[in-house]
Amino acid sequence: MAPTMGRTGVGRTGGFTLVELLVVISVIGVLTAIAIPALDTQRRKSVDSQMKSDLRAVAGKMETYFDDFNSYPTTVTVSGSTATLPGGYVTKLATGDTVSVTTPARTSSINTFCLIMSRTSGSSPGTQNWVWINDKGGLQGAGVVACS
């Protein structure tokens, strides 16, 4: 019997058909469309974690300052990625993080402070600003509690 040239015949060369390639590209597109929003959410959570960590570090320096001077400082100077309290208490911040200190409006006590951490620059913002109020248990979401 003579060989025939058909679908499974001798004349077929190895490779993918155009339809097979289009199916693979479509599947990759669908997977990418699913993955990109999930990655953005994880990036924002990562930024929030870094902001909270920076806020805890500055709050720790505030407590150290209080131990030394029996009052909290009323200012925090941020220069680049460094937060400095009076007296030379220095904390490194992530790039773009900014912190400010206020005395909550509900009290004029020198034993109370409120820190507000925000991301002012950088490639990825967090989900919100974060607040540290020392007489309300520490870390709070800015959307939940304000410095009042």
Summary of the structure (lengths in Angstrom):
residues: 148
radius of gyration: 28.3
end to end distance: 94.3
largest distance: 103.5
contacts: 376
relative contact order: 0.14
helix: 37%
strand: 21%
